Amino acid sequence: MVGSGRARQGKARIAVYPLLARKGNAAGLGAVRLGVAGHGLAWQGMAGQGKEHSMPKRRQPKEVWSITRARIWARDDGRCVHCSLVVALDACHIDHIRSGKLGTNEDNNLRVLCRRCHVLRADMRHRGMIAAAIRDGIIPPDWRALVWED
């Protein structure tokens, strides 16, 4: 790490990280991480442009997502594609068949699931929903035998 220093309480720490060489950045340097100890990070772009650096946005804007959601729900006849339970538009879960970096928001990668089937799908990205589903009585405490895969 070039130019890093120890952060003290309330003091900003600055570190320059080597990046892949990009147009206008032959040296491959340019992203600067700014942060205050214990207060998260912000990224400043190349040459101090002040732009935040993050992964490409994968989430659709709310207005677009509500239209996509309604279209997928209508396509799947308002039913969970796994258990065929009728699910209201405001209660359905729109699931990415292929999730993560390889997943997209294309219609052929989306499907309607009820909450129970969504929680029990064998995808590590869904593990955060387990505790709330147990608490709400959606799944039993011995849920592992109910997990399903495509």
Buried (B, 14 or more C-beta within 10 A) or exposed (E): EEEEEEBEEEEEBEBBBEBEEEEEBEEEBBBBBEBBEEEEEBBBEBEEEEEEBEEEEEEEEEEEEEEBBEEBBEEBEBBBBBEEBEBEBEEBBBBBBEBEEEBEBEEEBBBBBBBBBBBBBEBEEBEEBBEEBBEEEBBEEEBEEEEEEE
